[in-house]
Amino acid sequence: MKKTKSNYSFRTLVTVIIATLSMQLAATSPAQAQSCTPVASLGNGTAAENLSNFAEALASNGETQNQINNTIAADLCVTPITPNVSLGISPLAASVNSDMTLSPASIYLDTATNQYLSLTGWSWDNTNYSGEISGLPTSPVNIGSTDGFGTSVSGGVTVYSSSLSYGGAGCYFAATTTSSPSSSSSIGQAYKFQDKYVVGSQGKCNNSKTGQMSMMINNPTSCKTVQIFSAYGHTWSSTTITGITLGSSSVGISFSTTANSWRLASNPNPSFTIC
């Protein structure tokens, strides 16, 4: 009888433990499941499209690039890849001219797909583009010919998809997304797009005041040390962009003439190690 009673007590104890653990799991699982948002659930596009759209929406709401990066890391199911800080290069070394800032590159690992995603972008710091158009247009007009933006990556990895999202940062123009680059190679992609200007109740608005570009980078079979480079080309009057070159150490932009144009290249970014 003692043996039977002992077995009964043991089985009862096990049952109680299992029931308790089940209740604990039921109570914690929903919170854990909602702790981050998968990149794939942000929209119906590719991971690059979803990330560039998400980042540009944040930019349109007035977030700085640092704030955008922090929001992505906090809200999405991604792991930010920490830059290898060396040679005195700061991971926050934005590239700036008198009109625009190019944000430092970021790389994220999509934890759901084990896919690497890069993010680069720009932001106009003023409305100097308004001086390139005569008058005060109340309907959108082209600012000269197309502008261009490109990103390339070194280190022996392959880029196989990208997306660019740009918008007016809450000023008149909604965001535009394109996944059809004008230049493409195994190490980068680039886009040309028509910048526009209008004067309305919100002031002087540019349809590409801010922009975010994401690239999907293949997961290498062995660890690679990579750097990311970007450049923006701006034109007005009759000057046009004649080509965008995607190199392993820079992005080149050529123009039909040196007048009425400028190119802003990213500062050397720290390297990243991806495996």
C-alpha positions in Angstrom: 0.0 0.0 0.0 2.8 2.4 0.8 4.3 1.8 -2.6 1.0 2.5 -4.3 0.5 5.7 -2.2 4.0 6.8 -3.0 3.4 6.3 -6.8 0.1 8.2 -6.6 1.7 11.1 -4.8 4.6 11.2 -7.3 2.1 11.2 -10.3 0.1 13.9 -8.6 3.2 16.1 -8.1 4.2 15.6 -11.8 0.7 16.5 -12.9 0.7 19.7 -10.8 4.1 20.8 -12.1 3.1 20.2 -15.8 -0.1 22.1 -15.2 1.8 25.0 -13.6 4.3 25.2 -16.4 1.6 25.1 -19.0 -0.2 28.0 -17.4 3.1 30.0 -17.2 3.8 29.3 -20.9 0.3 30.3 -21.8 0.7 33.5 -19.9 4.1 34.5 -21.3 3.9 33.3 -24.9 1.6 36.0 -26.3 3.9 38.7 -24.9 6.9 37.0 -26.3 5.3 36.6 -29.7 4.5 40.3 -29.8 8.0 41.5 -28.6 9.1 42.3 -32.2 7.6 42.6 -35.6 9.0 40.4 -38.4 10.2 42.4 -41.4 8.1 40.2 -43.7 4.9 41.3 -41.9 5.5 45.0 -42.6 4.1 44.7 -46.1 3.7 42.5 -49.2 7.0 43.4 -50.7 10.5 42.0 -50.4 12.4 42.5 -47.2 14.3 45.4 -48.8 11.0 47.0 -49.8 9.5 46.6 -46.4 12.5 47.9 -44.6 13.0 51.0 -46.9 9.3 51.8 -46.6 9.4 51.5 -42.8 12.5 53.6 -42.5 11.1 56.3 -44.8 7.9 56.5 -42.9 9.9 57.2 -39.8 11.9 59.8 -41.6 8.7 61.5 -42.8 7.6 61.7 -39.2 10.7 63.7 -38.4 13.0 61.0 -36.9 16.7 61.4 -37.3 18.8 58.6 -38.7 19.9 57.6 -35.3 16.3 57.5 -34.1 15.3 55.5 -37.2 18.1 53.0 -36.4 17.0 52.7 -32.8 13.4 52.2 -33.7 14.3 49.5 -36.2 16.4 47.7 -33.6 13.7 48.0 -30.9 10.6 47.2 -32.9 11.6 44.8 -35.7 12.8 41.2 -35.5 16.4 42.1 -36.5 19.8 42.1 -35.0 21.9 45.2 -35.7 25.4 44.4 -36.8 27.8 46.4 -34.7 30.4 48.2 -36.8 34.1 47.4 -36.3 35.4 50.8 -35.2 39.0 51.2 -36.2 41.4 53.6 -37.9 39.6 56.5 -36.0 36.5 56.1 -38.1 33.3 56.8 -36.1 30.2 54.7 -36.8 28.2 57.9 -36.8 30.3 59.8 -39.3 27.6 61.3 -41.6 28.7 63.0 -44.8 27.5 66.6 -45.2 27.8 69.3 -47.7 26.0 72.7 -47.6 22.7 71.2 -48.6 22.4 67.6 -47.7 23.4 64.9 -45.2 24.1 61.3 -46.1 23.5 59.0 -43.2 26.1 56.3 -42.2 25.3 52.8 -43.4 23.7 50.2 -41.1 23.4 46.5 -41.5 20.7 44.3 -39.9 20.3 40.5 -39.7 16.6 39.5 -40.3 16.3 36.9 -37.6 13.3 35.2 -39.3 15.0 34.6 -42.6 18.7 34.8 -41.6 19.0 37.5 -44.3 21.3 40.6 -44.1 19.8 44.0 -45.0 21.7 47.2 -45.4 20.3 50.7 -45.0 21.6 54.0 -46.4 19.9 57.3 -46.9 19.9 61.1 -47.2 18.1 64.2 -45.9 18.0 67.7 -47.4 19.1 70.2 -44.7 17.6 73.3 -46.3 15.4 74.4 -49.2 18.2 75.7 -51.5 16.7 73.6 -54.3 14.0 76.3 -54.5 16.6 78.7 -56.0 17.0 76.4 -59.0 13.4 77.0 -60.1 12.0 80.4 -61.1 8.9 81.7 -59.4 6.9 80.0 -56.7 5.1 77.0 -58.3 1.8 76.1 -56.7 1.8 72.8 -58.7 4.7 70.3 -58.6 7.5 71.1 -61.2 10.6 69.2 -62.0 13.9 70.4 -60.5 16.0 70.1 -63.6 16.7 66.5 -64.7 16.8 63.4 -62.6 18.8 63.0 -59.3 20.5 59.7 -58.4 21.5 57.7 -55.4 23.5 54.5 -55.2 25.0 52.1 -52.7 27.7 49.5 -53.1 29.4 47.0 -50.8 32.9 45.6 -50.6 34.2 42.3 -49.1 33.2 39.6 -51.6 29.5 39.4 -50.8 26.6 39.6 -53.3 23.7 42.0 -53.6 20.6 40.5 -55.2 17.8 42.9 -54.5 17.2 46.5 -53.3 14.5 49.1 -52.8 14.4 52.9 -52.6 11.8 54.9 -50.7 11.7 58.7 -50.7 9.3 61.4 -49.8 8.5 64.9 -48.8 9.0 64.4 -45.0 5.4 65.2 -44.4 5.4 68.2 -46.7 2.9 67.8 -49.6 4.4 64.7 -51.2 3.7 61.2 -50.1 6.4 58.5 -50.2 7.4 56.8 -53.4 8.9 53.3 -53.5 10.8 51.8 -56.4 12.6 48.4 -56.8 13.7 48.9 -60.4 17.3 50.3 -60.2 18.8 52.2 -63.1 22.2 50.6 -62.5 22.8 47.2 -61.0 25.7 44.8 -60.3 26.7 42.0 -58.0 28.0 44.5 -55.4 25.4 47.3 -55.5 22.5 49.1 -57.1 21.6 52.6 -57.9 18.5 54.6 -58.8 17.6 57.7 -60.8 14.4 59.6 -59.9 12.8 62.9 -60.8 12.9 65.4 -58.0 10.0 67.9 -57.8 9.3 71.1 -56.0 6.1 72.9 -55.0 5.1 75.8 -52.7 2.0 75.2 -50.6 0.5 75.8 -47.2 3.3 73.8 -45.7 6.1 75.8 -47.3 8.6 74.8 -49.9 8.3 71.1 -50.4 10.6 68.6 -52.2 9.3 65.1 -53.2 12.7 63.6 -52.2 13.6 65.6 -49.1 14.4 62.3 -47.4 15.2 58.9 -48.8 16.1 55.4 -47.5 17.6 52.6 -49.6 17.8 49.0 -48.4 19.8 46.2 -50.1 19.5 42.4 -49.5 22.9 40.9 -49.1 23.6 37.2 -49.5 24.4 35.3 -46.3 28.1 34.3 -46.9 29.3 30.7 -46.4 32.1 32.1 -44.3 32.6 35.3 -42.3 33.3 38.4 -44.4 34.4 41.9 -43.5 32.5 44.4 -45.6 32.2 48.2 -46.1 29.3 50.1 -47.6 29.5 53.2 -49.8 26.9 55.5 -51.1 26.6 58.7 -53.1 23.9 61.2 -54.1 24.0 63.2 -57.4 21.9 66.4 -57.8 21.2 68.3 -61.1 19.3 71.3 -62.2 18.8 73.4 -65.3 19.7 71.3 -68.3 22.4 69.1 -66.7 21.8 65.4 -66.6 23.2 62.3 -64.9 25.0 60.3 -67.6 26.0 57.3 -65.4 26.3 55.8 -62.0 29.3 53.5 -61.3 29.1 51.0 -58.5 32.6 50.3 -57.3 34.1 48.2 -54.5 35.3 51.4 -52.7 33.0 54.2 -53.9 29.9 55.1 -55.9 30.7 57.3 -58.9 28.2 59.7 -60.6 29.0 61.4 -63.9 27.2 64.4 -65.3 26.7 65.8 -68.8 28.4 69.0 -67.6 30.1 70.1 -64.4 27.8 73.1 -64.1 24.5 72.9 -62.3 25.3 69.7 -60.5 27.0 68.2 -57.4 27.8 64.8 -56.0 28.0 64.0 -52.3 29.7 60.8 -51.4 29.6 59.0 -48.0 32.4 59.2 -45.6 34.4 56.0 -45.2 32.1 53.8 -43.1 33.5 51.4 -40.5 33.7 47.8 -41.6 31.1 45.2 -40.6 31.7 41.5 -40.0 28.9 39.2 -41.3 28.8 35.4 -41.1 
